[in-house]
Amino acid sequence: SLQLAALGLGVAYSIPLLLFSLGTMSSVMVVVGRHLGEKNIAQVRHMLAQSLWLALIVGALFMFLLYISPWLFARFGQDPKIVVLAGKYCRGYMWTPPTVLFSLALQQLLTTLGRVKIVNILSVLWLLFNILFVYVFVMGHWGFAQHGVAGAGYAFSLTSAIILILTSLYFYTQSDLAEYRFHRAIFPVNYAAMKQYLCLGVPVGVAMTLENGMMFMLSVMLGVIDRYSLAAYQAVTQLAFFPIMIPFGMAQASTIITSMGLGANDYHAIKQSFIITSSIVFGSMLFFSLLFILIPHSMLSIILHSSTGHEKVIFHYAVPMLIIVGLYQVVEGLRLNCLGVLRGFNDVKAPLYISIVASWIFGVAVAYLFGFVFHWGVI
């Protein structure tokens, strides 16, 4: 339970930082997609080159915040043993941001150009490599030292570096992508382009961070209650992570198609895209919602064993949490897809204001009220 609780705290801290970075980099899809819709290849090449500077700046900030994570965890009154383990995870993970963001810039262009197949292949390879390295570093197989929670961080960092290399090799070996190669446009830095990226991306990144930063605050509150509550939260988060990737991917597709449609003045394509992506999100999230609500014990059995001592307590806490998560899966999925469309229209401020009110003024306050004032605990 100690290892799981530490991983839960480390993941809850790093995910909002990752989402801020991804949200900020989402401006690349909007800007590049618009220029592709206008068939302005020279500007596509130039803006893609400038996006690498954006990735470098955001990645460096991300790395610094991961490095100081043990100090922050201790200031929030977490169990010292959990602080040490969670800090090791974050410092192992801290080499992930630059490589992930560089890869993202390239993959966003490939997705916008319709190269979805190679992007999907790279995603599958990322998953397979990550599973392999977790097996090696966390468990200590094949002659490698057992690193425990820190090994999960090392696995993410190494996997991300490999995916960046593979993405770059594909991009620079495909002759039909030659006109998009941007290495000669990296210098000098175009500050106007950087400002455009930041004005579009930072509100998206902040909104995503606020929403998921609320989840970090929930982890802190649960860590104050006891380690079993925090471990249960991590177990539920792991199960809910994969379904939410579906609307997240659909939202990216909506952003790309909307920005390209706007550049080409094709509003019919935008409307059709929204109907199709919303239908996919509704059907898939309804399926997972029913699984979480109707068979929570079976779903949790994938990652927990209810018969052992500590995990029996964790299982007891996690079941009602998973049912609650299931209740809002469909709405959350549709919300994410709508945000993708709004980003394509450059409408990023309204979602930011909504996130501030919903996540922090209501979300955190209600969690504190029910958890500590009414003493409802993890529920």
N, C-alpha and C positions, 0 to 999 in steps of 0.2 A: 504493500500500500504506500510505503514511503517513496519508492521509485515512481509509481504511477502519479502520486500527488505532485512530486517535483516536476515530472513531465507536463502535468496539467498546468502548473503555474508558468513554466517556461514557454509552453505553446500559447497560453492565454496572453502572455506578454508580447511574444514575437509576432503573432498573427496580426494584431492591429498595426504594428509597424510595417509588416509586409503589405497589408492592404492599403496603407497610406502610400507606399511606394508604387504599388500597382495602379492605384487610383490616379496618382500624379502622372504615371506613364501612359494612362489611358488617353491622354490628350494627343499622343502620337497617332492613334487610330483615327481620331477625329480630323486632325489637320492633314495627315497623309491621305486619308480617304477622300477628303474634299478635293485635294489637288488631283487625285486619280480620276475623280468624277469629271473634273475639268480637262483631263488628259494633259496636264502640265507635268511632264516627266522630270524636267530639270528641277522644278521646285520640290517634287517628291524626293529626289535624290538629295537635295540640299537639306530639307527638313529632317530626313532620316539621319543624316550625318550629325545634325545638331542635337538629335534626340540622345545620342551617345553621351554628350556632355551632361544632359539632364540625368541620365542614368548614373553617371559618375558622381554627381553632386548628391543625389538622393541616396545612392548606395553608401556613400561615405557617412552620411548622417545616420543611416540605419545601423551601420557597423558600430559607431560610437555608442548609440543607445543600447545595443546589445552588450557591449563591453562593460558598461557600468550597471548592468542589470542586478548583480548580487547586492550592490550598495542600495539600490532602490527597493529590492525585496526585503532587505533587513529593516529599512525605514518604515515599511508597511506592517511590521510586526509579525512576519511569518516565522514559522518554526526554523531555527538555525540549521538543522539538518537538511530541511527542504531547500533553504536558501543556497546552501553549498551545491547541492545536486542540480537545482534549476539553473544556477549561475554557470555551471560547467556545460549544461546543454546550450545555453545562449551563446557562450563563447566558442563552442564548437560550431554553432550555426552561423556565427557572425560573418563567415566568409561567403555565405550564400548570396546576400543581396546584390553585389555588383554583377556577378555572373548571371543571376536570374534576370536582372533588369536589362542587361545587354542582349540576352537571348530573347526577352520579351519584345524589344524594339524590332529585331529581325523577324520574329514570328508574327508580329502584328502586320508587317508589310506582306509577308507570305500569305497570311489569312485574307488580307484585303485584295490580293491578286488572285484569290481563288485557290491557292495551294493548301487547301484544308487537309488533304490526305497526308502530306509530309508533316504538317503540324500535329495531326493526330498520332502519327507514328512516333514523333519525338516525345509526345506526352506519354505514350505507352512505354517507351524506352526509359523515360524518367521514372516511371513507377517501378519498372523491373529493376533498374539499377539501384533505386533507393531500397527496395526490399532486399536485394543482394547485400548492399553495404550495411544495412541495419543488422542483417544476420551475422555479418562478419565482425562489425565493430561493437555492437551492443552485446552480442552473445560470446564473442571472442573465439570464433571458429577459424580453421585453416591456419593455425599458428599465430594469429593476431591476438593482442592483449584484449581482455574484456573491459570495455569502457563504460558499460551501463548506459545511463541516461545521456551522458556526454557523447557516446557513440552515435546516438540518433542525430545529434547536431553535426558530427563529422560526416555522416552518411548524406545528409542534405547538401552540405558544402561540396563534397566530391561529386555527387550526382549532378549538381547544377553546373559545375565546371565542365564535365563531360558533355552535357547537353549543349552548352555554349559552343564547344569545339565542333560538335556534329552539325549544329545549325549553321555555323560559319562556313564549314566545308561544303554543305549543300548550296548555300547562297552563292559562294564564289566558284563553284564548279558547274553550275547550270548556265549554258551559253545564252539562253533566252532571258536570263535575268541580268545580263551584262549592263544594260542601260540603267539599271537601278543601283549599281555598285557605287558606293558613296565615299570610299576612303580618301579620295582627293578633295572632298568637300568638307572634311572635318575641321580644317583650319582655314580662315580664322573663326573664332567664336562669333556667332551672330546673336547679339544680345536682344535684338527685337524678336527673333525666333524663340529665344529662351523665355522672354517675357510672355509671349503668346502661349507657350506650353504651360508655363506656371499659372497664368490666369485661368486657363481651362482646367488644368490638372489638379492644382492644389485644393480647390473647393471639393472636388470629387474625392481626393485622398483624405481630406479632413473629415468629410461626411462618413466615409467608410471606416476611418479610424475611430470616430466618436461612437459609431454603432458597435464596433467590435471592442473598442476600449471599455465600453460598458461591460462586456463579457469578462475583461480582465479585472474590473472592479468586483464583479460577482465572484471571481476566483479568489480575490483577496478576502472578501467577506466570508466565503466558505472556508478558506484557510484559517481564519480566526476562529470559526466554529469548531472544526476538527479536521484531521487529515482524511477521514473516511468520506466526508462530504465533498472535499476537493477531488478525491480520487473518483467518486461517483460522477462528478461533473465532467471529469476528463473522459471517462468511459462513454458518456452520452454524447459528448462533443465529437469523439472519434466516429461514432455511428452516424451522426448528423452531417458530418463533413462531406462525405461522398455524394449524397443526394443534392446538396446545395450547389455542387459544382455544375450540375445541369443548367439551372437558371443563370448561373454565373457565366457559363459559356454562351448561352443564348443571348444574354445581355451584351456580350462582346460582339456577337454577330449583328445584333440590332444596332449597335453603335456604328459599326462599319457600314452596313447597308444604308442606314439613315444618312450618314455623312456623305457617302457617295451619291445617294439619291438627291441630296440637297445640292451637291456640286453639279449634278447633271440636270437639275430641275425636274426630277422624276418622282412626283409625290405618290403616284400609283404604286411604284415599287416599295416605297416606304410603308404604305398601308398594308400591302400584301405580306411584307416581311413581319410586321407587327402581329398580324393575325396568325401566321404560321408559328412563330416563336412562342407566342402566348399559349397556343394550343398544345405545343410540345411540353411546355413548362407545366401547364395545368395537369395534363395526364400523368406525367412522370412524378410530380410532387404529390398528387393524390394517391398514387400507388404507395409511395414510401410513407405517407401520412397514415394510411390504413395499416401498414405493417407495424409502425411504432405504437399505434393505439390498440390494435387488436391482439398482437402477439409480442408485447414488450419483453417478456421473459425469454422467448426464443431468440429475439434479436440481440439481447444483452449476452446471451450464452455464447455468442460468437467470440467475445473478448473477455468474458468473466466466467468464473466457476462459482456457482451459488452454494456448493457443498463445503468449501473450506472456511476456516474461521474468519479471517479478515475480509475475504472477498464476499462472504455471506452478508456482512454488514454493508459493504459497498453496494452489493446487488440490491439490498433492501432499499437503500436510498435512491438508486439509479432508476428503478422501475417507474415510479411516479414522475420523475423528471423526464424520462423518455416519452411518456404519454403526453405530457404538457408540450414538449417539442413537436410531437406529431400534430397537435391541434393547429399550429400556425404554419406548417410547411407550405401549403398551397398559396396562402396569402403572401408569405415571404418570397416565394419563387416569382409570383407575378409582379411583386413590387420591384424586385431586382431587374426584371426584364423591362419594366417601364422606365427605370432609371437609365438603362442602356439607350433607349430611344431618346430620352431627354438629353443625354450627353451628345448624341449625334446632332441634335439641334443647338448645341452650345448652351443649353439651359442647365447650369450647374449650381446656381446660387439657391434656388428654391429648395432642392433636395437637401442642401447643407443646413438651411434653417430648420427644416422639418426634422432632420437627424438630431440637431441640438436639443430641440424640445422633447422629441419622443424618447431619445436614448438617455439623456442625462436629467432633464427636469422631471420626467415621469419615471423612466426605467430604473435608474439608480435609486431614486427616492422611494419608489414603491418597494424595491428589493430590500432596502434598509428597514423600511417600516414593517414589512411582513416578517423579515428574518430576525430582527433584533428587538423591535418594539413589541410586536405581537408574539414573538418567540416561536414562529412557525419553522425555524431552522432552514434546512436545505430546500424545502418545498416552497 
